[in-house]
Amino acid sequence: MNYVIGVDIGTGSTKAVLTTLDGTVKAAARRDHAPSLPRPGWAEMDAERDWWGDVADVLKELTSAGDRILAVCVSGLGPCVVQTDEDLRPRRPAILYGVDTRATREITEITEQLGADAILERCGKDLSSQAIGPKLAWLRREAGHAWRPQDRWFSAHTYVVARLTGEWVLDHHTASQCDPFYDIRKQEWATDWIEEVLPGLALPRLVWPSQQVGVVQGAAAAATGLAEGTPVVAGTVDAWAEAFSVGVRRPGDLMLMYGSTMFFVQVLTAQTSVRGLWTTSGVEPSSHTLAAGMATSGSITTWLQDLTGGVPFETLVDEAAAVPAGSEGLVMLPYFSGERTPIYDPLARGVIAGLTLRHRRGHLLRAAYEGIACGVRQIVGAFEETAGQPARIVAVGGGTQGGLWTQIVSDVCGLEQQVPAQTIGASYGDALLAAIGIGLVPPETDWARLDHTVRPDPSTATAYATLFRTFTELYPATRRQVHRLARSVRSTEDMR
């Protein structure tokens, strides 16, 4: 039988699936890893070990049975950036997406240089810690004369594509997060701004995520078990591959991704630019999406589990479910790594307000879920103002398992969410992209199937209206003090 493989490099693991051409999963593989947090505001990964090494391992596992693999596609966390020499050897650890906030100086300088309004109009979003341009400027500044004209730069999946094929490409979606270096209206590199900000910067070839970009070369075949000459499809950032996997492809479709971070992708009828959200190129040729992302979501629950002695997560969830809506007067700002949308504040930090001696760990977990849900409500409200009421909302990701988190989000936001039967994630979307990319299935093929719908509980509406009002007031009321604390930690680190 013929198969395709989809691989996704996530923040916490690399996952791969082997599927038939009708979307049936025959096998799956996984390798766990974790980002390094060497300094406050920094988040890094080892591209050679965590990206290429893990992908090679899962591919070798899935190819060990000797099945005929017709194509492979890789997605990855992003946008990230790793600088390499011409032989693809990383010069330093890879810098992660918006959770890495080191380039705040560069964000300010580039915004002043090009103009905030001009950047929003041309790129579809304000410069933030999510953008690749300031990260590249930080790397150039740090590298100084060590940055050579032949140096290349990659996001997670494009680094792996280069290791597989030798091709240096970047899909249009990821390129549209390389602000201010991509013109969202023309969907091409903004070469004049690149020369103004980083003169001489070498650029990869632009492709669409479903486009075949090369074939597996000899050394990569030996490392992965793939046959030499196997077609490789470009892929894209993980959230967009996951949206594709669950059929979020029509204008008005909105995906909520429950993971280490909370991520939002809505397909647009037409390109638009609005302050506070991200307009990007989509997965399918010439398409556009509206996106947003919180900096810390599911990672807070992991932190809380560690903090409480590693108690089984199911126990924590049961305890949180027993706590009434509103967590008995507890509210949490989930800004543990700064925040991306909706406040764009790299110096924001987590705040837990209302603690008493009677609050327990279940209260803290519920308050975390409720705080995240309040952020979701803010972002979905901004989406509605910009692009109208979503036609439907599809919930995906590991956080949909168990049901408490999704139920709280529906209750706080007053919205229905559809949960698909197949929630494997981005790797499943990659497998579909691989099949589409080399013409094995028609471009309109959709493997998604709905499992159930989460509906808001009207009995929680009053409690959550009060909670949301308190949540929205708490950030501006504590911002000055929290910024002072964040700067004091950075100053201490800089003296070491």
C-alpha positions as MATLAB code, in Angstrom:
seq = 'MNYVIGVDIGTGSTKAVLTTLDGTVKAAARRDHAPSLPRPGWAEMDAERDWWGDVADVLKELTSAGDRILAVCVSGLGPCVVQTDEDLRPRRPAILYGVDTRATREITEITEQLGADAILERCGKDLSSQAIGPKLAWLRREAGHAWRPQDRWFSAHTYVVARLTGEWVLDHHTASQCDPFYDIRKQEWATDWIEEVLPGLALPRLVWPSQQVGVVQGAAAAATGLAEGTPVVAGTVDAWAEAFSVGVRRPGDLMLMYGSTMFFVQVLTAQTSVRGLWTTSGVEPSSHTLAAGMATSGSITTWLQDLTGGVPFETLVDEAAAVPAGSEGLVMLPYFSGERTPIYDPLARGVIAGLTLRHRRGHLLRAAYEGIACGVRQIVGAFEETAGQPARIVAVGGGTQGGLWTQIVSDVCGLEQQVPAQTIGASYGDALLAAIGIGLVPPETDWARLDHTVRPDPSTATAYATLFRTFTELYPATRRQVHRLARSVRSTEDMR';
ca = [
       0.000    0.000    0.000;
       1.086    3.588   -0.635;
       1.603    6.071    2.215;
       2.558    9.659    2.969;
       4.278   10.978    6.085;
       3.584   14.202    7.977;
       6.014   15.467   10.615;
       5.553   18.352   13.045;
       8.264   19.891   15.215;
       6.520   21.285   18.295;
       7.683   23.167   21.357;
       7.557   20.041   23.525;
       7.931   17.203   21.022;
       8.269   16.114   17.414;
       5.375   13.989   16.145;
       4.973   12.104   12.888;
       2.176   10.103   11.276;
       2.123    7.554    8.469;
      -1.196    7.715    6.625;
      -2.957    6.235    3.645;
      -4.275    8.517    0.932;
      -7.748    8.564    2.524;
      -6.382    9.856    5.844;
      -6.263    6.567    7.748;
      -3.376    6.604   10.226;
      -1.309    3.420   10.108;
       1.439    4.428   12.543;
       2.719    7.334   14.612;
       5.996    8.247   16.285;
       7.069   10.848   18.815;
      10.225   12.257   20.407;
      10.052   14.649   23.375;
      12.252   17.685   23.827;
      12.065   21.037   25.585;
      13.218   24.586   24.899;
      16.081   26.106   26.818;
      15.408   29.294   28.808;
      18.972   30.541   29.456;
      18.014   34.098   30.430;
      14.812   35.973   31.227;
      13.047   36.672   27.938;
      15.090   34.114   25.984;
      13.724   30.836   24.566;
      16.004   28.671   22.440;
      16.360   25.210   20.919;
      19.236   23.179   19.502;
      18.361   22.965   15.795;
      20.740   20.101   15.086;
      19.567   17.930   17.990;
      15.948   18.964   18.631;
      14.865   19.692   15.066;
      16.874   17.586   12.637;
      17.836   14.838   15.100;
      14.285   14.225   16.310;
      12.824   14.366   12.792;
      15.395   11.854   11.562;
      14.512    9.551   14.480;
      10.733    9.584   13.917;
      11.190    9.113   10.178;
      13.467    6.162   10.752;
      10.873    4.616   13.061;
       8.040    5.060   10.553;
      10.057    3.760    7.594;
      11.372    0.672    9.382;
       8.491   -1.520    8.129;
       9.514   -0.933    4.526;
       6.234    0.642    3.368;
       6.264    2.625    0.135;
       6.449    6.316    1.077;
       5.319    8.573   -1.747;
       5.956   11.993   -0.132;
       6.819   13.713    3.125;
       5.942   17.162    4.514;
       7.255   18.883    7.656;
       5.781   21.719    9.735;
       7.271   23.328   12.799;
       6.928   25.731   15.687;
       7.376   29.228   14.518;
       8.226   31.595   13.286;
      11.706   30.784   14.620;
      15.133   31.608   13.304;
      18.442   29.766   13.271;
      21.535   31.128   11.558;
      23.737   28.575    9.762;
      26.811   28.493    7.574;
      26.583   27.337    3.960;
      26.941   23.707    5.111;
      23.835   24.065    7.339;
      25.808   24.020   10.586;
      24.010   26.229   13.152;
      26.156   29.090   14.423;
      24.185   29.374   17.685;
      20.969   28.029   19.269;
      17.752   28.752   17.387;
      15.637   31.674   18.638;
      11.998   30.738   19.151;
       8.810   32.556   18.178;
       7.047   35.251   20.247;
       7.944   33.697   23.619;
      11.514   34.926   23.015;
      11.465   38.651   23.702;
      15.167   39.532   23.494;
      14.805   41.769   20.420;
      12.818   44.550   22.104;
      15.484   47.132   21.237;
      15.413   46.097   17.582;
      11.603   46.232   17.499;
      11.720   49.824   18.707;
      14.520   50.863   16.349;
      12.998   49.305   13.226;
       9.562   50.716   14.033;
      11.058   54.185   14.367;
      13.079   53.712   11.175;
      10.203   52.578    8.935;
       7.175   53.982   10.765;
       4.543   52.049   12.705;
       1.689   52.923   10.350;
       3.714   52.032    7.273;
       4.656   48.653    8.756;
       1.039   47.883    9.660;
      -0.170   48.832    6.185;
       2.481   46.926    4.256;
       3.037   43.911    6.521;
      -0.400   43.417    8.050;
       0.653   43.725   11.666;
       2.723   45.728   14.123;
       6.262   44.626   14.899;
       6.327   42.423   17.985;
       8.350   39.625   19.549;
       6.597   37.323   17.063;
       8.329   38.937   14.075;
      11.472   37.459   12.510;
      12.896   40.765   11.261;
      13.930   42.097   14.696;
      15.353   38.677   15.637;
      17.515   38.732   12.511;
      18.618   42.267   13.367;
      19.533   41.085   16.878;
      21.548   38.205   15.416;
      23.346   40.526   12.994;
      24.168   42.914   15.840;
      25.414   40.113   18.098;
      27.383   38.391   15.343;
      29.024   41.579   14.099;
      31.712   40.702   11.561;
      31.049   36.989   12.134;
      27.871   37.258   10.025;
      28.962   36.292    6.515;
      27.092   36.981    3.260;
      26.776   33.238    2.596;
      25.087   32.613    5.954;
      21.563   31.286    5.749;
      18.653   31.513    8.122;
      15.785   29.109    8.654;
      12.643   28.453   10.634;
      12.236   25.008   12.203;
      10.592   23.187    9.300;
      12.627   24.888    6.585;
      15.858   23.840    8.318;
      14.697   20.236    8.142;
      13.611   20.661    4.502;
      17.125   21.918    3.735;
      18.666   18.920    5.499;
      16.420   16.587    3.495;
      16.746   18.207    0.068;
      19.541   20.780    0.087;
      16.988   23.423   -0.929;
      16.726   26.788    0.851;
      13.067   27.765    0.706;
      10.519   29.563    2.847;
       6.776   29.170    2.493;
       4.706   32.309    1.976;
       2.933   31.963    5.301;
       6.153   31.850    7.345;
       7.598   34.633    5.205;
       4.574   36.761    6.090;
       5.729   36.541    9.726;
       9.187   37.832    8.814;
       8.033   41.430    9.300;
       8.972   43.950    8.087;
      10.550   42.037    5.208;
       7.417   40.691    3.429;
       4.762   42.683    1.585;
       1.437   41.102    2.568;
      -0.504   42.750   -0.251;
       1.872   41.714   -3.032;
       2.839   38.447   -1.263;
       6.530   38.881   -2.051;
       9.711   40.030   -0.312;
       9.872   43.748    0.529;
      13.374   44.010   -0.885;
      13.661   47.781   -0.437;
      13.009   47.523    3.320;
      15.357   44.564    3.630;
      18.165   46.622    2.101;
      17.323   49.534    4.388;
      17.298   47.475    7.608;
      19.721   44.586    6.912;
      21.677   45.368    3.728;
      22.883   42.307    1.853;
      20.695   39.823    3.723;
      20.452   36.621    1.688;
      16.894   35.429    1.062;
      15.357   31.971    0.530;
      13.136   31.093   -2.416;
       9.442   31.691   -1.711;
       7.025   28.775   -2.155;
       3.509   27.816   -1.055;
       3.101   25.219    1.743;
       1.613   22.563   -0.569;
       4.336   22.916   -3.191;
       6.943   20.221   -3.811;
      10.362   21.805   -3.284;
      12.799   18.964   -3.815;
      13.585   15.320   -3.155;
      15.408   13.461   -0.398;
      19.160   13.406   -0.986;
      21.626   10.605   -0.216;
      22.855   11.597    3.249;
      19.330   12.413    4.401;
      18.065    9.080    3.050;
      20.647    7.253    5.146;
      19.720    9.266    8.258;
      15.943    8.914    7.934;
      15.225    5.640    6.155;
      13.384    7.479    3.380;
      14.219    6.370   -0.122;
      16.529    8.662   -2.021;
      14.402   10.727   -4.412;
      11.290   10.806   -2.186;
       9.391   14.067   -2.904;
       9.429   16.691   -0.129;
       6.604   19.246    0.192;
       7.347   22.675    1.696;
       5.146   22.692    4.825;
       4.543   25.676    7.081;
       4.204   26.853   10.693;
       2.539   24.254   12.925;
      -0.614   26.222   13.801;
      -1.500   26.680   10.125;
      -0.813   23.015    9.363;
      -3.090   22.087   12.252;
      -5.829   24.409   10.999;
      -5.514   22.728    7.608;
      -5.785   19.298    9.256;
      -9.228   20.049   10.713;
     -10.720   21.690    7.648;
     -10.304   25.347    8.652;
     -10.009   26.410    5.035;
     -13.136   28.414    4.155;
     -13.589   32.168    4.803;
     -14.981   32.651    8.313;
     -13.557   29.408    9.727;
     -11.686   30.050   13.006;
      -9.353   27.603   14.745;
      -8.583   27.758   18.467;
      -5.458   25.715   19.223;
      -5.101   24.571   22.836;
      -1.419   23.917   23.421;
       1.627   25.287   25.202;
       0.399   28.576   23.814;
      -3.137   29.444   22.723;
      -3.257   30.185   19.029;
      -5.942   31.526   16.678;
      -6.221   31.297   12.900;
      -9.192   32.596   10.899;
      -9.488   32.405    7.117;
     -10.280   35.799    5.568;
     -12.435   36.707    2.610;
      -9.921   39.452    1.728;
      -6.653   40.854    3.028;
      -7.004   43.374    5.869;
      -4.678   45.044    8.347;
      -5.646   45.879   11.913;
      -3.571   46.919   14.896;
      -3.301   44.245   17.577;
      -3.803   41.224   15.294;
      -1.690   39.506   12.637;
      -2.643   39.357    8.981;
      -0.654   36.641    7.215;
      -0.553   34.704    4.003;
      -2.491   31.458    4.339;
      -1.761   27.835    3.534;
      -3.403   27.724    0.125;
      -2.051   29.843   -2.749;
      -2.936   33.557   -2.605;
      -5.042   33.141    0.571;
      -4.914   35.299    3.706;
      -5.588   34.611    7.378;
      -6.050   36.622   10.530;
      -4.115   35.293   13.496;
      -3.316   35.903   17.134;
      -1.355   34.110   19.804;
      -1.017   34.157   23.554;
       2.496   33.627   24.940;
       1.721   31.114   27.697;
      -1.320   28.880   28.035;
      -0.917   25.129   28.504;
       2.629   25.712   29.722;
       1.110   27.343   32.826;
      -0.666   24.093   33.690;
       2.652   22.223   33.400;
       4.292   24.808   35.661;
       1.478   24.421   38.185;
       1.737   20.637   38.149;
       5.482   20.869   38.829;
       4.894   23.461   41.536;
       2.460   21.185   43.371;
       4.836   18.231   43.520;
       4.010   16.470   40.283;
       0.504   15.424   41.319;
      -1.242   13.490   38.490;
      -2.740   16.007   36.107;
      -6.073   14.192   36.116;
      -6.265   14.812   39.869;
      -5.639   18.533   39.387;
      -8.324   18.721   36.702;
     -10.853   16.919   38.916;
     -10.119   19.346   41.747;
     -10.455   22.347   39.402;
     -13.761   21.014   38.062;
     -15.123   20.932   41.616;
     -14.367   24.659   42.093;
     -17.257   26.978   41.141;
     -17.052   29.433   38.252;
     -14.938   32.424   39.270;
     -12.555   30.298   41.399;
     -14.057   31.750   44.583;
     -12.614   35.214   44.097;
      -9.340   34.262   42.389;
      -8.214   35.761   39.068;
      -5.023   35.128   37.100;
      -3.316   37.154   34.378;
      -1.614   34.410   32.293;
       1.299   36.567   31.148;
       4.075   34.307   32.459;
       6.329   34.937   29.420;
       5.107   38.401   28.556;
       2.144   38.528   26.188;
       1.647   38.672   22.468;
      -1.941   39.448   21.462;
      -3.943   41.297   22.578;
      -1.632   43.533   24.668;
       1.759   43.166   22.911;
       3.760   43.541   26.115;
       7.027   41.565   26.457;
       7.423   42.918   30.018;
       4.000   41.701   31.175;
       4.151   39.004   33.839;
       1.761   36.628   35.542;
      -0.404   38.055   38.312;
      -2.550   36.046   40.725;
      -4.981   38.272   42.614;
      -7.405   37.459   45.400;
      -5.471   34.670   47.131;
      -6.641   33.564   50.557;
      -5.598   30.752   52.866;
      -8.595   28.680   51.796;
      -7.572   28.567   48.143;
      -6.033   25.267   47.035;
      -4.276   23.932   43.963;
      -7.593   23.193   42.235;
      -8.494   26.875   42.558;
      -5.181   27.818   40.932;
      -5.704   25.529   37.961;
      -9.251   26.740   37.427;
      -8.078   30.358   37.727;
      -5.421   29.608   35.092;
      -8.023   28.190   32.711;
     -10.346   31.131   33.386;
      -7.583   33.697   32.886;
      -6.631   32.119   29.576;
     -10.326   32.073   28.611;
     -10.608   35.798   29.349;
      -7.674   36.393   26.985;
      -9.457   34.268   24.386;
     -12.579   36.405   24.818;
     -10.576   39.575   24.196;
      -8.992   38.170   21.044;
     -12.174   36.665   19.595;
     -13.864   40.017   20.180;
     -11.124   41.718   18.177;
     -11.568   39.154   15.390;
     -15.295   39.880   15.276;
     -14.692   43.629   14.999;
     -12.267   43.088   12.126;
     -13.661   40.189   10.123;
     -17.186   39.708   11.475;
     -18.692   36.861   13.453;
     -16.810   33.590   12.765;
     -18.833   31.156   10.675;
     -17.674   28.356   12.956;
     -15.027   27.748   15.625;
     -12.982   24.550   15.643;
     -11.060   23.598   18.809;
      -7.886   21.555   18.417;
      -4.806   20.529   20.374;
      -3.980   18.486   23.422;
      -5.857   20.890   25.687;
      -9.178   19.757   24.210;
      -8.795   16.385   25.939;
     -10.812   16.000   29.137;
     -13.194   18.830   28.328;
     -12.774   21.207   31.293;
     -10.592   23.766   29.541;
     -12.750   23.939   26.412;
     -15.922   24.145   28.520;
     -14.543   27.084   30.515;
     -13.576   28.880   27.282;
     -17.080   28.373   25.866;
     -18.625   29.565   29.140;
     -16.440   32.692   29.436;
     -16.797   33.600   25.732;
     -20.385   32.480   25.237;
     -19.414   30.600   22.063;
     -19.860   27.131   20.645;
     -16.773   25.138   19.636;
     -16.619   22.134   17.337;
     -14.148   19.404   18.328;
     -12.946   17.112   15.512;
     -12.776   13.334   15.853;
      -9.141   13.349   14.698;
      -7.011   15.649   16.846;
      -3.574   14.318   15.990;
      -2.475   17.826   15.142;
      -0.252   19.511   12.628;
       1.466   16.307   11.480;
      -1.904   15.094   10.148;
      -2.267   18.314    8.154;
       1.282   17.801    6.868;
       0.386   14.335    5.606;
      -2.552   15.841    3.690;
      -0.315   18.604    2.312;
       2.164   15.928    1.174;
      -0.587   14.056   -0.672;
      -1.935   17.234   -2.266;
       1.523   18.568   -3.068;
       2.474   15.786   -5.467;
      -1.009   15.313   -6.913;
      -2.016   12.104   -5.128;
      -5.372   13.628   -4.053;
      -7.321   16.678   -5.312;
      -6.439   20.062   -3.714;
      -9.908   20.325   -2.095;
      -9.513   17.009   -0.193;
     -10.528   17.314    3.481;
      -9.876   14.522    5.999;
     -11.572   16.265    8.959;
     -14.552   14.709   10.784;
     -16.538   16.386   13.593;
     -16.843   14.537   16.923;
     -18.855   16.835   19.218;
     -19.763   20.448   19.983;
     -19.007   22.289   23.247;
     -21.809   24.695   24.177;
     -21.729   27.443   26.858;
     -23.425   26.798   30.199;
     -25.801   29.756   30.776;
     -25.660   29.267   34.565;
     -22.060   30.612   34.580;
     -22.795   33.795   32.615;
     -23.181   36.162   35.581;
     -20.050   34.929   37.370;
     -17.970   35.172   34.230;
     -19.222   38.636   33.327;
     -17.877   39.818   36.707;
     -14.639   37.894   36.275;
     -14.024   39.311   32.796;
     -14.514   42.866   34.003;
     -11.991   42.297   36.814;
      -9.558   40.611   34.426;
      -9.569   43.523   31.974;
      -9.039   46.046   34.791;
      -6.227   44.142   36.503;
      -3.584   44.427   33.774;
      -3.558   48.240   33.442;
      -3.802   48.546   37.227;
      -0.613   46.475   37.780;
       1.364   47.176   34.599;
       3.719   49.804   36.049;
       4.691   47.651   39.027;
       5.092   44.498   36.946;
       7.286   46.291   34.410;
       9.506   47.518   37.244;
       9.889   43.950   38.512;
      10.633   42.580   35.037;
      13.305   45.206   34.413;
      14.922   44.553   37.767;
      15.367   40.868   36.897;
      16.821   41.717   33.482;
      19.222   44.197   35.037;
      20.423   41.546   37.491;
      20.980   39.073   34.644;
      22.903   41.626   32.593;
      25.367   42.127   35.473;
      26.234   38.424   35.665;
];
